[in-house]
Amino acid sequence: MDRAIREGLDEEVLDTALETLAGLQQDGKLIGVISHVPALKERISTQIQVITQTGGRSLISGPGCGKVPAEA
């Protein structure tokens, strides 16, 4: 299974997965996908990216993301 994930999804399986997600979206569902598969990144237009920073912190970038005030 890990090898299949590293090598990427078969094109037919990827198409089926994305069609299913699109159908859920049309039904008013909000779906999140966490993936390192390049083919998914290329085909899903709205993305939130997590960018590793120093000191164990991360920067989150994308639609709907904003800065959270630091704790006092």
PDB file of N, CA, C, O and CB in Angstrom:
ATOM      1  N   MET A   1       0.830  -1.195   0.000  1.00  0.00           N
ATOM      2  CA  MET A   1       0.000   0.000   0.000  1.00  0.00           C
ATOM      3  C   MET A   1       0.871   1.254   0.000  1.00  0.00           C
ATOM      4  O   MET A   1       0.638   2.170  -0.789  1.00  0.00           O
ATOM      5  CB  MET A   1      -0.942   0.001   1.213  1.00  0.00           C
ATOM      6  N   ASP A   2       1.884   1.301   0.889  1.00  0.00           N
ATOM      7  CA  ASP A   2       2.756   2.479   0.937  1.00  0.00           C
ATOM      8  C   ASP A   2       3.411   2.734  -0.413  1.00  0.00           C
ATOM      9  O   ASP A   2       3.526   3.879  -0.851  1.00  0.00           O
ATOM     10  CB  ASP A   2       3.830   2.305   2.015  1.00  0.00           C
ATOM     11  N   ARG A   3       3.841   1.657  -1.071  1.00  0.00           N
ATOM     12  CA  ARG A   3       4.483   1.803  -2.376  1.00  0.00           C
ATOM     13  C   ARG A   3       3.511   2.408  -3.386  1.00  0.00           C
ATOM     14  O   ARG A   3       3.887   3.280  -4.169  1.00  0.00           O
ATOM     15  CB  ARG A   3       4.999   0.443  -2.880  1.00  0.00           C
ATOM     16  N   ALA A   4       2.273   1.948  -3.367  1.00  0.00           N
ATOM     17  CA  ALA A   4       1.261   2.481  -4.291  1.00  0.00           C
ATOM     18  C   ALA A   4       1.032   3.962  -4.045  1.00  0.00           C
ATOM     19  O   ALA A   4       0.855   4.731  -4.990  1.00  0.00           O
ATOM     20  CB  ALA A   4      -0.064   1.715  -4.147  1.00  0.00           C
ATOM     21  N   ILE A   5       1.035   4.366  -2.788  1.00  0.00           N
ATOM     22  CA  ILE A   5       0.845   5.780  -2.457  1.00  0.00           C
ATOM     23  C   ILE A   5       2.035   6.598  -2.941  1.00  0.00           C
ATOM     24  O   ILE A   5       1.855   7.669  -3.521  1.00  0.00           O
ATOM     25  CB  ILE A   5       0.651   5.966  -0.937  1.00  0.00           C
ATOM     26  N   ARG A   6       3.255   6.101  -2.707  1.00  0.00           N
ATOM     27  CA  ARG A   6       4.453   6.830  -3.139  1.00  0.00           C
ATOM     28  C   ARG A   6       4.495   6.973  -4.656  1.00  0.00           C
ATOM     29  O   ARG A   6       4.890   8.018  -5.172  1.00  0.00           O
ATOM     30  CB  ARG A   6       5.718   6.118  -2.646  1.00  0.00           C
ATOM     31  N   GLU A   7       4.094   5.935  -5.365  1.00  0.00           N
ATOM     32  CA  GLU A   7       4.157   5.959  -6.826  1.00  0.00           C
ATOM     33  C   GLU A   7       2.990   6.713  -7.444  1.00  0.00           C
ATOM     34  O   GLU A   7       3.017   7.028  -8.633  1.00  0.00           O
ATOM     35  CB  GLU A   7       4.191   4.549  -7.365  1.00  0.00           C
ATOM     36  N   GLY A   8       1.977   7.001  -6.658  1.00  0.00           N
ATOM     37  CA  GLY A   8       0.833   7.757  -7.154  1.00  0.00           C
ATOM     38  C   GLY A   8      -0.335   6.853  -7.505  1.00  0.00           C
ATOM     39  O   GLY A   8      -0.205   5.632  -7.594  1.00  0.00           O
ATOM     40  N   LEU A   9      -1.464   7.484  -7.697  1.00  0.00           N
ATOM     41  CA  LEU A   9      -2.681   6.750  -8.015  1.00  0.00           C
ATOM     42  C   LEU A   9      -2.755   6.455  -9.504  1.00  0.00           C
ATOM     43  O   LEU A   9      -2.306   7.250 -10.329  1.00  0.00           O
ATOM     44  CB  LEU A   9      -3.913   7.534  -7.567  1.00  0.00           C
ATOM     45  N   ASP A  10      -3.317   5.322  -9.834  1.00  0.00           N
ATOM     46  CA  ASP A  10      -3.650   4.976 -11.205  1.00  0.00           C
ATOM     47  C   ASP A  10      -4.589   6.067 -11.733  1.00  0.00           C
ATOM     48  O   ASP A  10      -5.447   6.547 -10.993  1.00  0.00           O
ATOM     49  CB  ASP A  10      -4.310   3.541 -11.296  1.00  0.00           C
ATOM     50  N   GLU A  11      -4.441   6.456 -12.973  1.00  0.00           N
ATOM     51  CA  GLU A  11      -5.225   7.558 -13.556  1.00  0.00           C
ATOM     52  C   GLU A  11      -6.734   7.315 -13.441  1.00  0.00           C
ATOM     53  O   GLU A  11      -7.494   8.237 -13.146  1.00  0.00           O
ATOM     54  CB  GLU A  11      -4.847   7.751 -15.030  1.00  0.00           C
ATOM     55  N   GLU A  12      -7.159   6.078 -13.673  1.00  0.00           N
ATOM     56  CA  GLU A  12      -8.588   5.756 -13.589  1.00  0.00           C
ATOM     57  C   GLU A  12      -9.099   5.893 -12.154  1.00  0.00           C
ATOM     58  O   GLU A  12     -10.193   6.409 -11.925  1.00  0.00           O
ATOM     59  CB  GLU A  12      -8.848   4.330 -14.107  1.00  0.00           C
ATOM     60  N   VAL A  13      -8.308   5.431 -11.199  1.00  0.00           N
ATOM     61  CA  VAL A  13      -8.690   5.538  -9.785  1.00  0.00           C
ATOM     62  C   VAL A  13      -8.742   7.005  -9.370  1.00  0.00           C
ATOM     63  O   VAL A  13      -9.650   7.419  -8.650  1.00  0.00           O
ATOM     64  CB  VAL A  13      -7.694   4.756  -8.882  1.00  0.00           C
ATOM     65  N   LEU A  14      -7.770   7.788  -9.826  1.00  0.00           N
ATOM     66  CA  LEU A  14      -7.737   9.217  -9.524  1.00  0.00           C
ATOM     67  C   LEU A  14      -8.977   9.912 -10.091  1.00  0.00           C
ATOM     68  O   LEU A  14      -9.605  10.718  -9.406  1.00  0.00           O
ATOM     69  CB  LEU A  14      -6.453   9.861 -10.091  1.00  0.00           C
ATOM     70  N   ASP A  15      -9.324   9.603 -11.330  1.00  0.00           N
ATOM     71  CA  ASP A  15     -10.525  10.189 -11.944  1.00  0.00           C
ATOM     72  C   ASP A  15     -11.775   9.849 -11.138  1.00  0.00           C
ATOM     73  O   ASP A  15     -12.608  10.717 -10.879  1.00  0.00           O
ATOM     74  CB  ASP A  15     -10.684   9.694 -13.392  1.00  0.00           C
ATOM     75  N   THR A  16     -11.901   8.589 -10.745  1.00  0.00           N
ATOM     76  CA  THR A  16     -13.064   8.153  -9.966  1.00  0.00           C
ATOM     77  C   THR A  16     -13.125   8.878  -8.630  1.00  0.00           C
ATOM     78  O   THR A  16     -14.192   9.327  -8.210  1.00  0.00           O
ATOM     79  CB  THR A  16     -13.024   6.634  -9.738  1.00  0.00           C
ATOM     80  N   ALA A  17     -11.980   8.994  -7.962  1.00  0.00           N
ATOM     81  CA  ALA A  17     -11.934   9.677  -6.665  1.00  0.00           C
ATOM     82  C   ALA A  17     -12.340  11.140  -6.806  1.00  0.00           C
ATOM     83  O   ALA A  17     -13.126  11.644  -6.004  1.00  0.00           O
ATOM     84  CB  ALA A  17     -10.527   9.577  -6.053  1.00  0.00           C
ATOM     85  N   LEU A  18     -11.815  11.822  -7.813  1.00  0.00           N
ATOM     86  CA  LEU A  18     -12.128  13.238  -7.998  1.00  0.00           C
ATOM     87  C   LEU A  18     -13.580  13.448  -8.430  1.00  0.00           C
ATOM     88  O   LEU A  18     -14.203  14.432  -8.032  1.00  0.00           O
ATOM     89  CB  LEU A  18     -11.187  13.850  -9.029  1.00  0.00           C
ATOM     90  N   GLU A  19     -14.124  12.542  -9.233  1.00  0.00           N
ATOM     91  CA  GLU A  19     -15.542  12.629  -9.610  1.00  0.00           C
ATOM     92  C   GLU A  19     -16.432  12.451  -8.382  1.00  0.00           C
ATOM     93  O   GLU A  19     -17.446  13.134  -8.235  1.00  0.00           O
ATOM     94  CB  GLU A  19     -15.888  11.564 -10.681  1.00  0.00           C
ATOM     95  N   THR A  20     -16.047  11.533  -7.508  1.00  0.00           N
ATOM     96  CA  THR A  20     -16.804  11.307  -6.275  1.00  0.00           C
ATOM     97  C   THR A  20     -16.762  12.543  -5.389  1.00  0.00           C
ATOM     98  O   THR A  20     -17.784  12.953  -4.839  1.00  0.00           O
ATOM     99  CB  THR A  20     -16.252  10.088  -5.514  1.00  0.00           C
ATOM    100  N   LEU A  21     -15.580  13.139  -5.249  1.00  0.00           N
ATOM    101  CA  LEU A  21     -15.453  14.359  -4.442  1.00  0.00           C
ATOM    102  C   LEU A  21     -16.273  15.499  -5.041  1.00  0.00           C
ATOM    103  O   LEU A  21     -16.911  16.252  -4.305  1.00  0.00           O
ATOM    104  CB  LEU A  21     -13.976  14.777  -4.327  1.00  0.00           C
ATOM    105  N   ALA A  22     -16.262  15.634  -6.364  1.00  0.00           N
ATOM    106  CA  ALA A  22     -17.044  16.685  -7.026  1.00  0.00           C
ATOM    107  C   ALA A  22     -18.536  16.473  -6.783  1.00  0.00           C
ATOM    108  O   ALA A  22     -19.272  17.436  -6.568  1.00  0.00           O
ATOM    109  CB  ALA A  22     -16.748  16.710  -8.544  1.00  0.00           C
ATOM    110  N   GLY A  23     -18.982  15.228  -6.814  1.00  0.00           N
ATOM    111  CA  GLY A  23     -20.385  14.928  -6.543  1.00  0.00           C
ATOM    112  C   GLY A  23     -20.777  15.297  -5.124  1.00  0.00           C
ATOM    113  O   GLY A  23     -21.858  15.837  -4.892  1.00  0.00           O
ATOM    114  N   LEU A  24     -19.901  15.007  -4.178  1.00  0.00           N
ATOM    115  CA  LEU A  24     -20.171  15.374  -2.784  1.00  0.00           C
ATOM    116  C   LEU A  24     -20.233  16.889  -2.627  1.00  0.00           C
ATOM    117  O   LEU A  24     -21.063  17.411  -1.882  1.00  0.00           O
ATOM    118  CB  LEU A  24     -19.095  14.790  -1.853  1.00  0.00           C
ATOM    119  N   GLN A  25     -19.345  17.591  -3.336  1.00  0.00           N
ATOM    120  CA  GLN A  25     -19.339  19.055  -3.274  1.00  0.00           C
ATOM    121  C   GLN A  25     -20.650  19.612  -3.830  1.00  0.00           C
ATOM    122  O   GLN A  25     -21.204  20.558  -3.271  1.00  0.00           O
ATOM    123  CB  GLN A  25     -18.133  19.631  -4.057  1.00  0.00           C
ATOM    124  N   GLN A  26     -21.145  19.039  -4.914  1.00  0.00           N
ATOM    125  CA  GLN A  26     -22.412  19.492  -5.499  1.00  0.00           C
ATOM    126  C   GLN A  26     -23.582  19.245  -4.557  1.00  0.00           C
ATOM    127  O   GLN A  26     -24.597  19.938  -4.621  1.00  0.00           O
ATOM    128  CB  GLN A  26     -22.664  18.788  -6.833  1.00  0.00           C
ATOM    129  N   ASP A  27     -23.436  18.257  -3.682  1.00  0.00           N
ATOM    130  CA  ASP A  27     -24.468  17.969  -2.681  1.00  0.00           C
ATOM    131  C   ASP A  27     -24.341  18.872  -1.458  1.00  0.00           C
ATOM    132  O   ASP A  27     -25.061  18.696  -0.475  1.00  0.00           O
ATOM    133  CB  ASP A  27     -24.392  16.508  -2.252  1.00  0.00           C
ATOM    134  N   GLY A  28     -23.416  19.848  -1.519  1.00  0.00           N
ATOM    135  CA  GLY A  28     -23.254  20.793  -0.422  1.00  0.00           C
ATOM    136  C   GLY A  28     -22.291  20.344   0.657  1.00  0.00           C
ATOM    137  O   GLY A  28     -22.236  20.947   1.729  1.00  0.00           O
ATOM    138  N   LYS A  29     -21.536  19.299   0.392  1.00  0.00           N
ATOM    139  CA  LYS A  29     -20.574  18.800   1.372  1.00  0.00           C
ATOM    140  C   LYS A  29     -19.243  19.526   1.214  1.00  0.00           C
ATOM    141  O   LYS A  29     -18.831  19.853   0.101  1.00  0.00           O
ATOM    142  CB  LYS A  29     -20.378  17.274   1.220  1.00  0.00           C
ATOM    143  N   LEU A  30     -18.585  19.772   2.327  1.00  0.00           N
ATOM    144  CA  LEU A  30     -17.242  20.355   2.321  1.00  0.00           C
ATOM    145  C   LEU A  30     -16.269  19.231   2.631  1.00  0.00           C
ATOM    146  O   LEU A  30     -16.355  18.609   3.690  1.00  0.00           O
ATOM    147  CB  LEU A  30     -17.108  21.540   3.361  1.00  0.00           C
ATOM    148  N   ILE A  31     -15.355  18.968   1.729  1.00  0.00           N
ATOM    149  CA  ILE A  31     -14.443  17.840   1.843  1.00  0.00           C
ATOM    150  C   ILE A  31     -13.011  18.357   1.912  1.00  0.00           C
ATOM    151  O   ILE A  31     -12.625  19.238   1.143  1.00  0.00           O
ATOM    152  CB  ILE A  31     -14.620  16.862   0.655  1.00  0.00           C
ATOM    153  N   GLY A  32     -12.235  17.813   2.825  1.00  0.00           N
ATOM    154  CA  GLY A  32     -10.812  18.120   2.917  1.00  0.00           C
ATOM    155  C   GLY A  32     -10.005  16.907   2.496  1.00  0.00           C
ATOM    156  O   GLY A  32     -10.333  15.780   2.868  1.00  0.00           O
ATOM    157  N   VAL A  33      -8.960  17.128   1.730  1.00  0.00           N
ATOM    158  CA  VAL A  33      -8.087  16.046   1.280  1.00  0.00           C
ATOM    159  C   VAL A  33      -6.675  16.387   1.722  1.00  0.00           C
ATOM    160  O   VAL A  33      -6.168  17.470   1.428  1.00  0.00           O
ATOM    161  CB  VAL A  33      -8.165  15.842  -0.277  1.00  0.00           C
ATOM    162  N   ILE A  34      -6.050  15.469   2.420  1.00  0.00           N
ATOM    163  CA  ILE A  34      -4.651  15.638   2.804  1.00  0.00           C
ATOM    164  C   ILE A  34      -3.855  14.653   1.966  1.00  0.00           C
ATOM    165  O   ILE A  34      -4.065  13.443   2.056  1.00  0.00           O
ATOM    166  CB  ILE A  34      -4.424  15.405   4.356  1.00  0.00           C
ATOM    167  N   SER A  35      -2.942  15.166   1.150  1.00  0.00           N
ATOM    168  CA  SER A  35      -2.221  14.283   0.237  1.00  0.00           C
ATOM    169  C   SER A  35      -0.875  14.876  -0.155  1.00  0.00           C
ATOM    170  O   SER A  35      -0.681  16.091  -0.177  1.00  0.00           O
ATOM    171  CB  SER A  35      -3.057  14.012  -1.010  1.00  0.00           C
ATOM    172  N   HIS A  36       0.044  13.969  -0.462  1.00  0.00           N
ATOM    173  CA  HIS A  36       1.337  14.350  -1.028  1.00  0.00           C
ATOM    174  C   HIS A  36       1.442  13.856  -2.468  1.00  0.00           C
ATOM    175  O   HIS A  36       2.522  13.887  -3.058  1.00  0.00           O
ATOM    176  CB  HIS A  36       2.498  13.782  -0.175  1.00  0.00           C
ATOM    177  N   VAL A  37       0.334  13.404  -3.032  1.00  0.00           N
ATOM    178  CA  VAL A  37       0.319  12.883  -4.400  1.00  0.00           C
ATOM    179  C   VAL A  37       0.288  14.060  -5.373  1.00  0.00           C
ATOM    180  O   VAL A  37      -0.690  14.807  -5.400  1.00  0.00           O
ATOM    181  CB  VAL A  37      -0.907  11.933  -4.631  1.00  0.00           C
ATOM    182  N   PRO A  38       1.347  14.239  -6.174  1.00  0.00           N
ATOM    183  CA  PRO A  38       1.413  15.388  -7.089  1.00  0.00           C
ATOM    184  C   PRO A  38       0.214  15.502  -8.030  1.00  0.00           C
ATOM    185  O   PRO A  38      -0.235  16.612  -8.312  1.00  0.00           O
ATOM    186  CB  PRO A  38       2.668  15.305  -7.906  1.00  0.00           C
ATOM    187  N   ALA A  39      -0.307  14.391  -8.516  1.00  0.00           N
ATOM    188  CA  ALA A  39      -1.440  14.443  -9.447  1.00  0.00           C
ATOM    189  C   ALA A  39      -2.668  15.066  -8.795  1.00  0.00           C
ATOM    190  O   ALA A  39      -3.435  15.757  -9.464  1.00  0.00           O
ATOM    191  CB  ALA A  39      -1.779  13.039  -9.955  1.00  0.00           C
ATOM    192  N   LEU A  40      -2.865  14.834  -7.505  1.00  0.00           N
ATOM    193  CA  LEU A  40      -3.989  15.465  -6.807  1.00  0.00           C
ATOM    194  C   LEU A  40      -3.755  16.960  -6.678  1.00  0.00           C
ATOM    195  O   LEU A  40      -4.669  17.757  -6.885  1.00  0.00           O
ATOM    196  CB  LEU A  40      -4.193  14.837  -5.414  1.00  0.00           C
ATOM    197  N   LYS A  41      -2.537  17.337  -6.340  1.00  0.00           N
ATOM    198  CA  LYS A  41      -2.205  18.757  -6.192  1.00  0.00           C
ATOM    199  C   LYS A  41      -2.473  19.514  -7.496  1.00  0.00           C
ATOM    200  O   LYS A  41      -2.938  20.654  -7.479  1.00  0.00           O
ATOM    201  CB  LYS A  41      -0.728  18.926  -5.772  1.00  0.00           C
ATOM    202  N   GLU A  42      -2.179  18.875  -8.607  1.00  0.00           N
ATOM    203  CA  GLU A  42      -2.384  19.505  -9.913  1.00  0.00           C
ATOM    204  C   GLU A  42      -3.860  19.648 -10.273  1.00  0.00           C
ATOM    205  O   GLU A  42      -4.226  20.544 -11.033  1.00  0.00           O
ATOM    206  CB  GLU A  42      -1.678  18.706 -10.986  1.00  0.00           C
ATOM    207  N   ARG A  43      -4.715  18.768  -9.732  1.00  0.00           N
ATOM    208  CA  ARG A  43      -6.110  18.735 -10.178  1.00  0.00           C
ATOM    209  C   ARG A  43      -7.113  19.306  -9.183  1.00  0.00           C
ATOM    210  O   ARG A  43      -8.297  19.414  -9.501  1.00  0.00           O
ATOM    211  CB  ARG A  43      -6.489  17.338 -10.486  1.00  0.00           C
ATOM    212  N   ILE A  44      -6.666  19.669  -7.994  1.00  0.00           N
ATOM    213  CA  ILE A  44      -7.561  20.287  -7.011  1.00  0.00           C
ATOM    214  C   ILE A  44      -7.169  21.754  -6.915  1.00  0.00           C
ATOM    215  O   ILE A  44      -6.075  22.085  -6.458  1.00  0.00           O
ATOM    216  CB  ILE A  44      -7.475  19.570  -5.599  1.00  0.00           C
ATOM    217  N   SER A  45      -8.068  22.629  -7.348  1.00  0.00           N
ATOM    218  CA  SER A  45      -7.710  24.048  -7.487  1.00  0.00           C
ATOM    219  C   SER A  45      -7.641  24.803  -6.164  1.00  0.00           C
ATOM    220  O   SER A  45      -6.750  25.635  -5.991  1.00  0.00           O
ATOM    221  CB  SER A  45      -8.700  24.726  -8.381  1.00  0.00           C
ATOM    222  N   THR A  46      -8.536  24.547  -5.239  1.00  0.00           N
ATOM    223  CA  THR A  46      -8.533  25.273  -3.970  1.00  0.00           C
ATOM    224  C   THR A  46      -7.703  24.496  -2.966  1.00  0.00           C
ATOM    225  O   THR A  46      -8.024  23.356  -2.629  1.00  0.00           O
ATOM    226  CB  THR A  46      -9.980  25.495  -3.439  1.00  0.00           C
ATOM    227  N   GLN A  47      -6.628  25.123  -2.489  1.00  0.00           N
ATOM    228  CA  GLN A  47      -5.699  24.421  -1.609  1.00  0.00           C
ATOM    229  C   GLN A  47      -5.321  25.280  -0.414  1.00  0.00           C
ATOM    230  O   GLN A  47      -5.219  26.503  -0.506  1.00  0.00           O
ATOM    231  CB  GLN A  47      -4.447  24.010  -2.375  1.00  0.00           C
ATOM    232  N   ILE A  48      -5.118  24.609   0.699  1.00  0.00           N
ATOM    233  CA  ILE A  48      -4.507  25.219   1.875  1.00  0.00           C
ATOM    234  C   ILE A  48      -3.169  24.519   2.046  1.00  0.00           C
ATOM    235  O   ILE A  48      -3.112  23.292   2.123  1.00  0.00           O
ATOM    236  CB  ILE A  48      -5.425  25.088   3.175  1.00  0.00           C
ATOM    237  N   GLN A  49      -2.105  25.286   2.105  1.00  0.00           N
ATOM    238  CA  GLN A  49      -0.771  24.708   2.225  1.00  0.00           C
ATOM    239  C   GLN A  49      -0.211  24.972   3.614  1.00  0.00           C
ATOM    240  O   GLN A  49      -0.397  26.049   4.179  1.00  0.00           O
ATOM    241  CB  GLN A  49       0.169  25.278   1.148  1.00  0.00           C
ATOM    242  N   VAL A  50       0.476  23.973   4.153  1.00  0.00           N
ATOM    243  CA  VAL A  50       1.145  24.086   5.445  1.00  0.00           C
ATOM    244  C   VAL A  50       2.637  24.143   5.158  1.00  0.00           C
ATOM    245  O   VAL A  50       3.211  23.208   4.598  1.00  0.00           O
ATOM    246  CB  VAL A  50       0.780  22.882   6.411  1.00  0.00           C
ATOM    247  N   ILE A  51       3.264  25.261   5.551  1.00  0.00           N
ATOM    248  CA  ILE A  51       4.674  25.495   5.261  1.00  0.00           C
ATOM    249  C   ILE A  51       5.437  25.497   6.576  1.00  0.00           C
ATOM    250  O   ILE A  51       5.181  26.323   7.452  1.00  0.00           O
ATOM    251  CB  ILE A  51       4.883  26.836   4.488  1.00  0.00           C
ATOM    252  N   THR A  52       6.381  24.560   6.708  1.00  0.00           N
ATOM    253  CA  THR A  52       7.166  24.433   7.930  1.00  0.00           C
ATOM    254  C   THR A  52       8.054  25.655   8.117  1.00  0.00           C
ATOM    255  O   THR A  52       8.726  26.104   7.189  1.00  0.00           O
ATOM    256  CB  THR A  52       8.016  23.154   7.897  1.00  0.00           C
ATOM    257  N   GLN A  53       8.042  26.185   9.341  1.00  0.00           N
ATOM    258  CA  GLN A  53       8.880  27.319   9.714  1.00  0.00           C
ATOM    259  C   GLN A  53       9.872  26.860  10.787  1.00  0.00           C
ATOM    260  O   GLN A  53       9.860  25.695  11.184  1.00  0.00           O
ATOM    261  CB  GLN A  53       8.011  28.519  10.226  1.00  0.00           C
ATOM    262  N   THR A  54      10.707  27.745  11.242  1.00  0.00           N
ATOM    263  CA  THR A  54      11.650  27.400  12.304  1.00  0.00           C
ATOM    264  C   THR A  54      10.949  27.359  13.653  1.00  0.00           C
ATOM    265  O   THR A  54       9.849  27.890  13.809  1.00  0.00           O
ATOM    266  CB  THR A  54      12.812  28.402  12.341  1.00  0.00           C
ATOM    267  N   GLY A  55      11.586  26.732  14.617  1.00  0.00           N
ATOM    268  CA  GLY A  55      11.067  26.715  15.979  1.00  0.00           C
ATOM    269  C   GLY A  55       9.828  25.856  16.169  1.00  0.00           C
ATOM    270  O   GLY A  55       9.068  26.077  17.112  1.00  0.00           O
ATOM    271  N   GLY A  56       9.606  24.876  15.287  1.00  0.00           N
ATOM    272  CA  GLY A  56       8.456  23.999  15.427  1.00  0.00           C
ATOM    273  C   GLY A  56       7.139  24.629  15.015  1.00  0.00           C
ATOM    274  O   GLY A  56       6.073  24.102  15.333  1.00  0.00           O
ATOM    275  N   ARG A  57       7.197  25.731  14.323  1.00  0.00           N
ATOM    276  CA  ARG A  57       5.979  26.418  13.879  1.00  0.00           C
ATOM    277  C   ARG A  57       5.719  26.134  12.410  1.00  0.00           C
ATOM    278  O   ARG A  57       6.609  25.710  11.673  1.00  0.00           O
ATOM    279  CB  ARG A  57       6.090  27.937  14.115  1.00  0.00           C
ATOM    280  N   SER A  58       4.483  26.376  12.002  1.00  0.00           N
ATOM    281  CA  SER A  58       4.092  26.229  10.598  1.00  0.00           C
ATOM    282  C   SER A  58       3.292  27.451  10.175  1.00  0.00           C
ATOM    283  O   SER A  58       2.626  28.086  10.993  1.00  0.00           O
ATOM    284  CB  SER A  58       3.268  24.927  10.376  1.00  0.00           C
ATOM    285  N   LEU A  59       3.365  27.767   8.907  1.00  0.00           N
ATOM    286  CA  LEU A  59       2.587  28.845   8.314  1.00  0.00           C
ATOM    287  C   LEU A  59       1.512  28.194   7.448  1.00  0.00           C
ATOM    288  O   LEU A  59       1.812  27.324   6.630  1.00  0.00           O
ATOM    289  CB  LEU A  59       3.494  29.831   7.474  1.00  0.00           C
ATOM    290  N   ILE A  60       0.269  28.612   7.629  1.00  0.00           N
ATOM    291  CA  ILE A  60      -0.837  28.074   6.845  1.00  0.00           C
ATOM    292  C   ILE A  60      -1.257  29.142   5.851  1.00  0.00           C
ATOM    293  O   ILE A  60      -1.500  30.291   6.221  1.00  0.00           O
ATOM    294  CB  ILE A  60      -2.038  27.639   7.758  1.00  0.00           C
ATOM    295  N   SER A  61      -1.340  28.754   4.589  1.00  0.00           N
ATOM    296  CA  SER A  61      -1.633  29.705   3.532  1.00  0.00           C
ATOM    297  C   SER A  61      -2.721  29.154   2.619  1.00  0.00           C
ATOM    298  O   SER A  61      -2.718  27.973   2.272  1.00  0.00           O
ATOM    299  CB  SER A  61      -0.366  30.028   2.729  1.00  0.00           C
ATOM    300  N   GLY A  62      -3.655  30.028   2.233  1.00  0.00           N
ATOM    301  CA  GLY A  62      -4.715  29.626   1.315  1.00  0.00           C
ATOM    302  C   GLY A  62      -5.987  30.393   1.597  1.00  0.00           C
ATOM    303  O   GLY A  62      -6.026  31.219   2.510  1.00  0.00           O
ATOM    304  N   PRO A  63      -7.040  30.127   0.817  1.00  0.00           N
ATOM    305  CA  PRO A  63      -8.298  30.845   0.986  1.00  0.00           C
ATOM    306  C   PRO A  63      -8.892  30.614   2.374  1.00  0.00           C
ATOM    307  O   PRO A  63      -8.971  29.481   2.851  1.00  0.00           O
ATOM    308  CB  PRO A  63      -9.296  30.419  -0.086  1.00  0.00           C
ATOM    309  N   GLY A  64      -9.303  31.696   3.005  1.00  0.00           N
ATOM    310  CA  GLY A  64      -9.919  31.596   4.330  1.00  0.00           C
ATOM    311  C   GLY A  64      -8.941  31.533   5.476  1.00  0.00           C
ATOM    312  O   GLY A  64      -9.353  31.473   6.634  1.00  0.00           O
ATOM    313  N   CYS A  65      -7.656  31.545   5.183  1.00  0.00           N
ATOM    314  CA  CYS A  65      -6.640  31.484   6.239  1.00  0.00           C
ATOM    315  C   CYS A  65      -6.243  32.897   6.638  1.00  0.00           C
ATOM    316  O   CYS A  65      -6.099  33.771   5.783  1.00  0.00           O
ATOM    317  CB  CYS A  65      -5.392  30.676   5.772  1.00  0.00           C
ATOM    318  N   GLY A  66      -6.070  33.116   7.907  1.00  0.00           N
ATOM    319  CA  GLY A  66      -5.633  34.413   8.406  1.00  0.00           C
ATOM    320  C   GLY A  66      -4.755  34.232   9.622  1.00  0.00           C
ATOM    321  O   GLY A  66      -4.649  33.134  10.169  1.00  0.00           O
ATOM    322  N   LYS A  67      -4.129  35.307  10.042  1.00  0.00           N
ATOM    323  CA  LYS A  67      -3.263  35.249  11.217  1.00  0.00           C
ATOM    324  C   LYS A  67      -4.089  35.125  12.480  1.00  0.00           C
ATOM    325  O   LYS A  67      -5.141  35.750  12.621  1.00  0.00           O
ATOM    326  CB  LYS A  67      -2.366  36.485  11.293  1.00  0.00           C
ATOM    327  N   VAL A  68      -3.598  34.315  13.388  1.00  0.00           N
ATOM    328  CA  VAL A  68      -4.209  34.175  14.703  1.00  0.00           C
ATOM    329  C   VAL A  68      -3.349  34.982  15.662  1.00  0.00           C
ATOM    330  O   VAL A  68      -2.133  34.798  15.695  1.00  0.00           O
ATOM    331  CB  VAL A  68      -4.325  32.659  15.150  1.00  0.00           C
ATOM    332  N   PRO A  69      -3.956  35.877  16.446  1.00  0.00           N
ATOM    333  CA  PRO A  69      -3.163  36.683  17.371  1.00  0.00           C
ATOM    334  C   PRO A  69      -2.399  35.795  18.351  1.00  0.00           C
ATOM    335  O   PRO A  69      -2.906  34.771  18.809  1.00  0.00           O
ATOM    336  CB  PRO A  69      -4.064  37.663  18.135  1.00  0.00           C
ATOM    337  N   ALA A  70      -1.183  36.205  18.661  1.00  0.00           N
ATOM    338  CA  ALA A  70      -0.362  35.466  19.626  1.00  0.00           C
ATOM    339  C   ALA A  70      -1.001  35.541  21.003  1.00  0.00           C
ATOM    340  O   ALA A  70      -1.634  36.536  21.358  1.00  0.00           O
ATOM    341  CB  ALA A  70       1.084  36.023  19.670  1.00  0.00           C
ATOM    342  N   GLU A  71      -0.826  34.471  21.773  1.00  0.00           N
ATOM    343  CA  GLU A  71      -1.356  34.465  23.137  1.00  0.00           C
ATOM    344  C   GLU A  71      -0.557  35.422  24.002  1.00  0.00           C
ATOM    345  O   GLU A  71       0.656  35.560  23.840  1.00  0.00           O
ATOM    346  CB  GLU A  71      -1.327  33.041  23.738  1.00  0.00           C
ATOM    347  N   ALA A  72      -1.252  36.087  24.929  1.00  0.00           N
ATOM    348  CA  ALA A  72      -0.586  37.055  25.810  1.00  0.00           C
ATOM    349  C   ALA A  72       0.168  36.363  26.909  1.00  0.00           C
ATOM    350  O   ALA A  72       0.788  37.023  27.743  1.00  0.00           O
ATOM    351  CB  ALA A  72      -1.591  38.019  26.411  1.00  0.00           C
TER     352      ALA A  72
END
